Amino acid sequence: SRARVTCDDEGGGVVAMGGGKQKRVSSTGKVIPKSVLKQKKGTSKSAASRYVTRNQALNRLQLKLGDFRRLCILKGIHPREPKKKSQGQGKTYYHVKDIAFLHHEPLLEKFRELRAYARKLKRAKAKSNYVALDRLRENTPKYELSHLVLERYPTFNDALQDLDDPMTLTSLFAVLPSVNRHNIAPEIVARSEQLAREFKSYCVRTHALRKVFISVKGIYYEAEIEGEKITWLEPHALSQTVPEDVDYRVMLTFLEFYQDLLSFVNFKLYKEAGLQYPPMLNEEMEDAAAGLAAVVHKLAREADSDAHAKALPAGSSEAAAVEARAKSLKAKLASIAANQDEEDEDEEAAAAMDADAVDDSEMTSEQRECSKIFDGLVFFINREVPRNMMIFIIKSFGGEVCWDGEGSPYDADDAAITHVVIDRPTTNMKLNPKVVYIQPQWVCDCANWRVLIPPDGYAPDTEAPPHLSPFVGADDDGYTPEYAKTLLKLQEEARAIRNGVPLIRVTDEDIVVIDDATQAATDEKRYRKELEAEMKGVPYSKSLDAAAESEDDEDASEDEDEDDDDDDDDDDDDADDDSDNDSDHSQREPKSRLTVDMALSEKDKIMRDQLAKGSEEEQMKKMSYMLLPRKKRELYKAMQIGIAKKEKRAAELTKLAEEHKQAKKRAAGEKDASTPKRAKKASTSSRKKVKRARVARCLVHTHSHVHTRLEENDGHETCVFV
């Protein structure tokens, strides 16, 4: 049968075989396999094909560079670093899937509309068409980012985990001034301040604040919400200078997304707590710059009922019934108020102020502990102390705050004030002896350590103790400051008193209270024992076991001594009983013959031998070794063990080399004694004798020449030896 060939554009063709089958052939007439035909063009699996440069991405998306950056920030897409940069080293690369992900974003169309809108606005300004300009400004294209928040954070816990940066950036823009040249509008600053205040107000109400640290950069806060720890940095309440070397367009793009995220998070938190969102503000306190104190929390059901009452029609029967009920309620309240005393009115006012308090049964143990640190204390904030910071910390831990000015819940000379927070010298001030004057650091330290620290070291005219960071512990760097040990002891005592457990030691017969002096002596004795064991090379874990066994032995010996004393008192006149006691003593178990070397491992013995050398340098090394942390001490021990093993192996090899050398010499001596000397060696010895004779003749000739010269010069010592 004949095959029919059809040529294509590439020089190949299709061969029509018999039976209706067709096969594609190349230009040379060879049949192309099916595996090659199935492979599509341009589907190479190299790593270079998975990345595109930024210019290629801009061409694919048809965007300007500014819009592309903005879209990447909003979508959370970052540049990649491929192993092999096929397009060059100085270019920015993106993954192909990320660019394909941006193709389907609805914001692309909005950005194109904004670009066209900017051109129209520019054209209207150039033509001085003010009517069109006003119309364009009223119809500015707007877009929402709610779908991006849901896309990037599918669950609420994901949003809480990523809330550190949003709170930090929002707190920063809340204190920045509005600058037109950097597009920092007053609305952006006001919105940032509102969102930060709402979140901090929720932390105050739920007692979610856990840590505070004042640094040069600002104030670090840490709050715990639904099991997630949120840490952010807030600048100091000072006038901020706006640097010129910062790209504020990038920061404003991040802030735009973070503001939407924070609004959703605040809404969710307030609704779960049953509060109205956004919270109401006391206008008088807001005008007086009260900050967090101006926020008034209102339950959601009350807000809904008020909104429902306002929504009723004016002439309806339901509205008339509500008005009649309100009038009757006012009359009843007036009659009740006329019969009550002033104390009852004060209690009702206090109850109204605390209407938004959290139920104690709904709080966790840590929230309950934090809410009682400053419970019953009223702090007066002096004017040089940052008010917003003090209100946030004190109210989060259960205290009350007042200040000198409008909106303060207490007057400056109120008798209920217990503490005055002051940060200046008090030499020319009239102090109230009934009030405790403290520095702001005292409030932060008490909040961090969950205990009321004695305020003597925090007086205004004294140097405050070191402000320890609660974010760094002894487990992080292996070092615990002395002041931290004091605070830890106070914390343990406060928790024991708070839980109703006194610091006592219970025995079988009675209860013995341990005072501070006894406890200090016990700690000193234990410390010395541990130090001695450490100098001997005993590991810390074994020293603890040995200490526990020694305590058991001491208790057992004390019990035996008491039994012996009772027997002696009962049977003083009976000699037989004395002999029985002696026999009992003789039948006791002998003392243990275990030594310290038995408990030591080979590594510990090597370390002990290394540290037992008595030079001053070794003693200094020993002291430095004792002061090392546990992890570094183990590392140093491993290094010393390795060095000792190497030295031991080197000594063994040196000894073997010496033995081998001695054996070789002995073998050579025995061989020389057994075999006669060869003729070559004899000729060599004769040559040496000839050389010695020549040297002797030269010496004799030189001596006679020098003697002749000395005689000619009458024995002068200025002769020259040649």
TAVENMO-V684858 format. One record per helix or strand. SS is the DSSP state (2 for helix, 1 for strand). FROM is the first residue (numbers start at 0). TO is the last residue. If there is no record, write none. Layout:
<<SS	FROM	TO> <SS	FROM	TO>>
//
This chain:
<<1	3	6> <1	12	15> <2	17	19> <1	21	24> <1	30	30> <2	33	37> <2	46	49> <1	50	52> <2	53	60> <2	64	74> <1	79	79> <1	92	94> <2	95	102> <2	106	125> <2	129	137> <2	145	151> <2	155	160> <2	162	174> <1	178	178> <2	179	181> <1	183	183> <2	185	205> <1	208	213> <1	218	224> <1	227	233> <2	247	271> <1	274	274> <1	279	280> <2	282	286> <2	290	293> <1	294	295> <1	298	298> <2	299	309> <2	316	338> <2	341	352> <2	359	361> <2	364	369> <1	377	380> <2	386	395> <1	399	402> <1	418	420> <1	435	437> <2	439	448> <2	454	457> <2	473	476> <2	481	497> <1	503	505> <1	510	512> <2	515	535> <2	539	569> <2	574	585> <2	595	598> <2	601	610> <2	615	625> <2	629	673> <2	678	711>>
//
